[in-house]
């Protein structure tokens, strides 16, 4: 056999190694080794054994070379004294060192080298030592990010084999046989092992890249599904939302059929067999129940589907649990036309989707709880106003009971009507400006009855905006603030104006008085937090501002214009109707 024929034969044998490399990419441990920077002890040991096996196969697929007759046997077996092996053992060791680092590369080299020593031949010691050196050389080119270039693989494979030729010349005896052997197999083995290392690394990278690409596409589809389905799951697991989610999944993933169930019934089924899945048969019900009880994915074949009609060619199903706050509340089902579709990839897909939908259901529940908490906070803020108003009004009536009983009686009747409206308001989230204005008018009538010669109330009302919506008990606390604090120590000519009018940017609502005004240093503070002062806490205005902020945002916060000794104007502007409808809904 000529040197060229030997090279062709060795390259053909490399095909066996490439096939093994392809098989290796199917193992999960290998993918972890390729992607992880650090392997644990068990993973290192597994990788060493696999790559050592890789090297041993390379030895056995080599050619026996008789240095006396210069003849080749097609498969390497136990060697005679004058025989050696032209092989591709170095490929497995080189790949082990490049991808696994020193521990894997040297560990695999020691095992494969020791195995080569046991086969005998006059190069047994030299080849065993050279194999271990190859492991060290390959480990020197190890990179944690696994970004090994193909030319690096060829270079390392060729260098490792060239070093083996030098070790044979240095250690193998007799020297004449060693020299003849190297002259015959040196160049073919250097080239074949360099090429083999490139091919093995190339196929490994190609397979893993395809998996990465498939994973990326799957992740992209999952994210797209998540974006489209979130709105349909905000109100929990119900028929309308389940049907919309099934349609989205069926369209994006091109499935045979998809369905969603709760614990007792099918909520939606989209795809093939739609007419046959309004009810589950007993076997399907049993599988669904097992999924709900175990919390694990269940798979079933055609005997569990029972679609006998030709229009329902479904033969397999995967069922995954749907959870909310750790409790299983239903299932997600994928139907397939063939049992061959019950693959690990599809299992990972349905697992990811069921987990995603479960998270979305929890997000929806959290949003509902948040809105309930926000409404509860609004009710609490409203309730805090009532004792404050009631205390001051009753003080006024008490002062009239002895001297003006008729007036006191009239005020009590007005107060009873006011309190009735007030209690009703605390159960409402919104009310009309018209109702709020009536509330204020009832409130001010109590003061007008008492201070006929001291208080003048003026209204500037744009009738066309009175149908606009507003949080209840918003205007009355502002009016109360003017009465209790603005007019304090003012014995005459008290003028209060209530203004509701349409503006270009919304509805202007304001209360203006000609009282003593507010000190500028506390104007901003009075809107942000209650104030500790002798005349009051500022709690009423703080609560109003807080509620406006919760329901309308910062644009609707109270604005305060004040001049010491000349009065105060407190107002806010509600946005236009389109923006208003957003928070009402």
C-alpha positions in Angstrom: 0.0 0.0 0.0 1.4 3.4 -1.0 1.5 6.4 1.3 -1.4 8.0 -0.6 -3.5 4.8 -0.4 -2.8 4.7 3.4 -4.0 8.4 3.7 -7.2 7.6 1.9 -7.8 4.6 4.0 -7.2 6.5 7.2 -9.5 9.3 6.2 -12.2 6.6 5.5 -11.7 5.3 9.0 -12.1 8.8 10.3 -15.7 8.5 9.1 -16.3 6.0 11.9 -15.0 8.5 14.5 -17.2 11.3 13.0 -20.2 9.0 13.4 -19.3 8.4 17.0 -19.0 12.2 17.4 -22.5 12.7 16.0 -23.8 10.1 18.5 -22.0 11.9 21.3 -23.9 15.1 20.6 -27.1 13.3 21.4 -26.1 12.9 25.1 -27.1 15.6 27.5 -23.8 15.5 29.4 -21.9 16.4 26.2 -24.1 19.4 25.6 -23.6 20.6 29.2 -19.8 20.1 28.7 -19.9 22.2 25.6 -21.8 25.1 27.2 -20.7 25.1 30.8 -17.5 26.8 31.9 -17.1 24.4 34.9 -18.0 20.7 35.1 -18.7 19.0 38.4 -16.8 15.9 39.4 -19.4 13.5 38.0 -19.6 15.3 34.7 -15.8 15.3 34.4 -15.6 11.6 35.1 -18.3 10.9 32.5 -16.6 13.0 29.9 -13.2 11.3 30.5 -14.8 7.8 30.0 -16.6 8.8 26.8 -13.6 10.4 25.2 -11.3 7.6 26.3 -13.8 5.3 24.6 -13.5 7.6 21.6 -9.8 7.2 21.6 -9.9 3.4 22.0 -12.3 3.1 19.0 -9.8 5.1 17.1 -7.1 2.6 18.0 -9.3 -0.4 16.9 -10.3 1.2 13.6 -6.6 1.6 12.7 -4.5 -0.5 10.4 -1.9 -3.1 11.6 1.5 -2.3 10.0 4.2 -5.0 9.6 7.5 -3.2 9.4 9.2 -6.3 8.0 6.9 -6.9 5.1 5.4 -3.3 5.0 2.0 -5.0 4.7 -1.3 -3.7 6.3 -4.1 -5.6 8.0 -7.5 -3.9 7.7 -8.3 -4.0 11.5 -6.0 -3.6 14.5 -5.9 -6.6 16.8 -3.2 -8.0 19.1 0.1 -7.1 17.6 3.3 -9.1 16.9 6.6 -7.7 18.0 7.4 -6.2 14.6 3.9 -4.7 14.2 2.5 -1.2 14.9 -0.8 0.6 14.3 -1.7 3.4 11.9 -4.7 4.9 13.7 -6.9 7.9 14.6 -6.7 7.6 18.4 -5.4 11.1 18.8 -8.6 12.6 17.4 -10.6 11.7 20.5 -7.9 12.9 22.8 -7.5 16.2 21.0 -11.2 16.9 21.1 -11.3 15.9 24.8 -8.6 18.5 25.6 -10.0 21.2 23.5 -13.5 21.0 24.8 -13.0 19.6 28.3 -9.8 21.1 29.5 -6.8 19.5 31.3 -8.8 17.1 33.5 -10.8 15.6 30.7 -8.1 15.7 28.1 -5.3 14.2 30.2 -7.7 11.8 31.9 -9.0 10.4 28.6 -5.4 10.3 27.3 -4.2 8.2 30.2 -6.9 5.6 29.7 -6.5 5.5 25.9 -2.7 5.4 26.2 -2.8 2.6 28.7 -5.1 0.6 26.5 -2.8 1.1 23.5 0.1 -0.3 25.7 -1.8 -3.5 26.3 -2.0 -4.3 22.6 1.7 -4.8 22.3 4.0 -4.2 19.4 7.4 -2.6 19.4 5.8 0.9 19.6 3.5 0.1 22.6 5.4 2.2 25.1 6.1 5.0 22.6 2.4 5.2 21.5 1.1 5.1 25.0 3.4 8.0 26.1 2.6 9.9 23.0 -1.1 9.6 23.6 -0.7 11.1 27.1 1.4 14.0 25.6 -1.3 14.6 23.1 -3.8 15.1 25.9 -1.4 17.7 27.5 -0.9 19.5 24.2 -4.7 19.7 23.5 -5.4 21.0 27.0 -3.1 23.9 26.4 -5.5 25.2 23.7 -8.6 24.8 25.9 -10.9 27.8 26.1 -13.7 28.2 28.6 -16.0 29.7 26.1 -15.5 26.7 23.8 -14.8 29.0 20.8 -12.3 26.7 19.2 -11.5 27.6 15.6 -11.4 24.8 13.0 -7.8 25.6 12.0 -6.8 25.3 15.7 -8.3 21.8 15.7 -6.4 20.9 12.6 -3.2 22.4 14.0 -3.5 20.6 17.4 -4.4 17.3 15.8 -1.5 17.4 13.3 1.0 18.6 16.0 -0.1 15.8 18.4 0.4 13.2 15.7 3.8 14.7 14.7 4.9 14.6 18.3 3.9 10.9 18.4 6.1 10.3 15.4 9.0 11.9 17.3 8.3 9.9 20.4 8.3 6.7 18.3 11.7 7.6 16.9 13.0 8.4 20.4 11.6 5.4 22.3 10.8 2.5 19.9 13.4 -0.1 19.3 14.9 -1.3 17.0 15.6 2.1 15.6 15.6 0.8 12.0 12.0 -0.4 12.3 10.9 2.8 14.0 12.4 4.9 11.2 10.8 2.7 8.5 7.5 3.0 10.3 7.6 6.8 10.5 8.6 7.1 6.9 5.6 5.0 5.9 2.8 6.3 8.1 4.1 9.7 9.4 2.6 12.1 6.8 -0.6 10.2 6.2 -1.3 10.0 10.0 -0.5 13.7 10.6 -2.8 14.8 7.8 -5.6 12.2 8.6 -5.7 13.1 12.3 -5.6 16.9 11.6 -8.5 16.5 9.1 -10.3 14.2 11.5 -10.1 16.6 14.4 -11.6 19.3 12.1 -14.4 17.1 10.9 -15.3 16.0 14.4 -15.3 19.5 15.8 -17.2 20.8 12.8 -20.0 18.2 13.1 -20.3 18.8 16.9 -20.6 22.6 16.3 -23.1 22.1 13.5 -25.4 19.9 15.5 -25.2 22.2 18.5 -25.8 25.3 16.4 -28.9 23.7 14.9 -30.1 23.0 18.5 -29.4 26.5 19.5 -31.2 27.8 16.4 -34.2 25.6 17.2 -34.1 26.7 20.8 -34.0 30.3 19.8 -36.9 29.9 17.4 -38.9 28.1 20.1 -38.0 30.8 22.7 -39.1 33.5 20.2 -42.4 31.8 19.6 -42.9 31.4 23.3 -42.3 35.0 24.0 -44.6 36.0 21.1 -47.3 33.8 22.5 -46.7 35.2 26.0 -47.1 38.8 24.7 -50.4 37.9 22.9 -52.0 35.8 25.6 -51.3 37.9 28.7 -54.3 40.2 28.2 -56.6 37.1 27.9 -55.5 35.6 31.2 -55.7 38.7 33.4 -59.2 37.7 34.6 -58.2 34.1 35.4 -59.0 30.8 33.7 -62.4 31.2 31.9 -64.0 30.0 28.6 -63.4 33.2 26.6 -59.8 33.6 27.7 -59.0 29.9 27.2 -60.4 29.9 23.7 -58.4 33.0 22.8 -55.2 31.4 24.2 -55.8 28.1 22.3 -56.3 30.0 19.1 -53.0 31.9 19.6 -51.0 28.8 20.4 -52.6 26.8 17.5 -51.8 29.6 15.0 -48.2 30.3 16.2 -47.1 26.6 16.6 -49.2 25.1 13.8 -50.3 22.3 16.1 -52.9 19.6 15.2 -55.1 20.7 18.1 -54.8 22.5 21.5 -57.2 22.6 24.4 -57.4 24.0 27.9 -59.4 22.5 30.8 -60.2 23.4 34.3 -60.4 20.7 37.0 -63.7 19.4 35.7 -64.4 20.4 32.1 -63.0 21.5 28.8 -62.9 25.2 28.5 -61.7 25.4 24.9 -60.5 23.1 22.1 -59.1 24.5 18.8 -57.9 22.5 15.8 -58.6 19.0 14.5 -61.3 17.1 16.3 -63.1 20.2 17.5 -66.5 18.5 17.1 -65.3 15.5 19.1 -63.9 17.2 22.1 -66.7 19.0 23.7 -66.7 16.2 26.2 -63.9 13.9 27.3 -64.3 10.2 27.2 -63.7 8.3 30.5 -60.1 7.4 29.6 -59.2 11.0 28.7 -60.8 12.2 32.0 -58.7 9.7 33.9 -55.5 11.0 32.2 -56.5 14.6 32.9 -57.2 13.7 36.6 -53.8 12.0 36.8 -52.1 15.1 35.5 -54.0 17.3 38.0 -53.1 14.9 40.9 -49.4 14.4 40.0 -48.6 17.9 38.7 -46.5 16.2 35.9 -46.9 16.0 32.1 -48.8 12.9 31.0 -48.6 11.4 27.5 -51.3 9.2 25.9 -51.6 7.4 22.6 -54.4 6.7 20.1 -56.3 4.3 22.4 -56.9 7.2 24.8 -58.1 9.7 22.2 -60.9 7.7 20.6 -61.4 9.8 17.5 -62.9 7.3 15.2 -64.2 9.7 12.6 -61.9 10.3 9.6 -62.1 14.1 10.3 -60.4 13.5 13.6 -57.0 11.9 12.8 -55.5 12.5 16.3 -53.4 9.7 17.7 -51.5 11.2 20.6 -51.8 13.8 23.3 -49.6 15.6 25.8 -51.2 17.0 28.9 -49.5 19.5 31.2 -50.8 21.0 34.4 -51.7 24.7 34.9 -51.0 26.2 38.3 -51.9 29.3 40.2 -50.2 30.0 43.5 -48.9 26.5 43.6 -52.3 24.9 43.2 -53.2 23.0 40.0 -56.3 24.6 38.5 -56.4 23.0 35.0 -54.5 21.5 32.1 -53.0 22.4 28.8 -53.3 19.7 26.1 -51.4 19.3 22.8 -52.9 16.8 20.3 -50.7 15.2 17.6 -51.5 13.2 14.4 -48.8 10.6 15.1 -47.3 9.0 18.2 -43.9 9.8 16.7 -44.6 13.5 17.6 -44.4 12.7 21.3 -40.8 13.8 21.4 -38.6 15.4 24.1 -38.6 18.7 22.1 -42.4 18.8 22.2 -42.4 17.8 25.9 -40.0 20.8 26.6 -42.3 23.0 24.5 -45.5 22.2 26.3 -43.7 22.3 29.7 -42.5 25.8 28.9 -45.9 26.9 27.7 -47.7 25.5 30.7 -45.2 27.2 33.0 -45.6 30.5 31.1 -49.4 30.4 31.2 -49.3 29.5 34.9 -47.1 32.6 35.5 -49.5 34.7 33.5 -52.4 33.5 35.6 -50.5 34.4 38.7 -49.7 37.9 37.3 -53.4 38.4 36.5 -54.3 37.4 40.0 -51.7 39.7 41.4 -53.1 42.6 39.3 -56.6 41.8 40.5 -55.4 41.8 44.1 -53.6 45.1 43.5 -56.7 46.8 42.1 -58.7 45.5 45.0 -56.1 46.9 47.4 -56.1 50.2 45.6 -59.9 50.4 45.8 -59.7 49.5 49.5 -57.2 52.3 50.0 -59.5 54.8 48.3 -62.4 53.7 50.6 -60.2 54.1 53.6 -59.1 57.6 52.5 -62.7 58.5 52.0 -63.7 57.1 55.4 -61.0 59.2 57.1 -62.8 62.4 56.0 -66.2 61.6 57.6 -65.3 62.0 61.4 -63.5 65.2 60.6 -66.5 66.8 58.9 -69.1 65.4 61.4 -67.3 66.7 64.4 -67.2 70.3 63.1 -70.9 70.2 61.9 -72.2 68.9 65.2 -70.4 71.6 67.1 -72.2 74.1 65.0 -75.6 72.5 65.6 -74.9 72.2 69.4 -74.2 76.0 69.5 -77.7 76.6 68.0 -79.8 74.2 70.0 -80.5 76.5 73.0 -80.8 79.8 71.2 -82.2 78.9 67.8 -83.9 75.5 68.1 -85.9 75.9 64.9 -82.7 76.7 63.0 -81.0 73.8 64.7 -83.8 71.4 63.7 -83.6 72.6 60.1 -79.8 72.1 60.2 -80.2 68.6 61.6 -82.6 67.7 58.8 -80.1 69.0 56.3 -77.3 67.1 58.1 -79.3 63.9 58.0 -79.7 64.2 54.2 -76.1 65.1 53.8 -74.9 62.1 55.9 -77.2 59.8 53.9 -75.6 61.0 50.7 -72.2 60.8 52.4 -72.6 57.2 53.4 -73.7 56.3 49.9 -70.6 58.0 48.5 -68.3 55.8 50.5 -69.5 52.7 48.6 -68.9 54.3 45.2 -65.7 54.5 43.3 -66.9 57.4 41.1 -69.8 59.8 41.0 -70.9 62.6 38.7 -69.9 66.3 39.2 -73.6 67.0 39.5 -73.9 64.7 42.6 -70.7 66.1 44.1 -72.0 69.6 43.6 -75.2 68.8 45.4 -73.2 67.4 48.2 -71.2 70.6 48.5 -74.4 72.7 48.3 -76.0 70.7 51.1 -72.8 71.2 53.1 -72.6 75.0 52.5 -76.3 75.4 53.3 -75.5 74.4 56.9 -73.0 77.3 57.1 -75.1 79.7 55.2 -77.9 79.1 57.7 -75.6 79.9 60.6 -73.7 82.8 59.1 -76.2 84.6 57.0 -74.7 88.0 57.6 -71.1 86.8 57.4 -70.9 84.4 54.5 -71.6 84.8 50.8 -71.4 81.7 48.5 -71.1 82.1 44.8 -71.3 79.4 42.2 -69.9 79.6 38.7 -71.1 76.3 37.1 -70.9 75.1 33.5 -73.9 72.9 33.2 -72.6 70.9 30.3 -69.7 69.3 32.3 -71.8 68.1 35.2 -72.0 64.7 33.7 -68.3 64.2 34.0 -67.1 61.6 36.6 -65.1 62.4 39.7 -64.1 60.5 42.9 -66.8 61.1 45.6 -66.1 63.4 48.5 -63.4 65.3 46.5 -64.8 68.8 46.4 -66.4 68.9 49.9 -63.1 68.6 51.8 -61.7 71.6 49.8 -64.7 73.7 50.7 -64.4 72.6 54.3 -60.8 73.6 54.4 -61.8 77.1 53.2 -64.5 77.4 55.8 -62.5 76.0 58.8 -59.1 77.5 58.1 -59.4 80.2 55.4 -62.2 82.1 57.2 -60.8 81.5 60.7 -60.7 84.8 62.7 -62.5 86.6 59.8 -65.8 88.1 61.2 -67.3 89.5 58.1 -67.3 89.7 54.3 -66.4 86.0 53.9 -66.8 85.2 50.2 -66.5 81.6 48.9 -66.6 80.8 45.2 -67.2 77.3 43.7 -66.1 77.1 40.1 -66.7 74.3 37.6 -66.1 75.1 34.0 -65.0 73.6 30.7 -61.4 74.3 29.5 -59.5 73.3 26.5 -57.4 70.7 28.4 -60.2 69.4 30.5 -62.6 70.4 33.3 -61.5 73.0 35.8 -62.8 72.5 39.4 -61.8 75.1 42.0 -62.7 76.6 45.3 -61.7 80.2 46.0 -61.9 82.2 49.2 -60.9 85.6 50.4 -59.6 84.4 53.7 -56.3 84.8 55.4 -54.4 82.6 53.0 -51.8 79.9 53.5 -48.1 80.4 54.3 -46.1 79.6 51.2 -43.6 77.4 53.1 -46.4 74.8 53.8 -48.3 75.0 50.5 -46.3 72.1 48.9 -46.2 70.2 52.2 -49.9 70.3 52.7 -50.5 68.2 49.6 -47.8 65.6 50.3 -48.4 64.8 53.9 -50.6 65.6 56.9 -49.2 68.6 58.9 -48.9 68.8 62.6 -50.2 72.2 63.6 -52.4 73.8 66.2 -55.2 74.6 63.7 -55.5 71.1 62.1 -53.6 68.3 60.5 -54.2 69.0 56.8 -55.5 65.5 56.5 -58.5 66.4 54.3 -56.5 68.0 51.6 -53.8 65.3 51.8 -56.5 62.6 51.3 -58.1 64.4 48.4 -54.7 64.8 46.7 -53.9 61.2 47.3 -57.1 59.9 45.7 -56.7 62.2 42.7 -53.2 60.9 42.2 -54.3 57.2 42.5 -57.2 57.6 40.0 -56.0 60.3 37.6 -52.3 60.6 37.9 -50.0 63.5 38.7 -51.7 65.8 36.2 -54.8 66.0 38.3 -53.0 66.9 41.6 -54.3 69.9 43.6 -52.9 73.3 42.7 -52.7 76.0 45.3 -52.6 79.8 44.7 -52.5 81.9 47.8 -51.6 85.4 49.1 -51.2 86.2 52.7 -54.3 88.1 53.9 -56.0 88.0 50.5 -57.2 84.5 50.2 -56.6 81.1 48.6 -57.6 79.4 45.3 -57.3 75.5 45.4 -58.2 73.8 42.1 -57.5 70.8 39.9 -58.1 69.9 36.3 -59.6 66.6 35.1 -58.3 65.3 31.8 -60.5 65.0 28.8 -63.1 62.3 28.5 -60.9 59.8 26.5 -58.3 59.7 29.2 -61.0 59.6 31.9 -62.6 56.5 30.4 -59.3 54.6 30.9 -59.4 54.6 34.6 -63.2 54.3 34.8 -62.9 51.0 32.8 
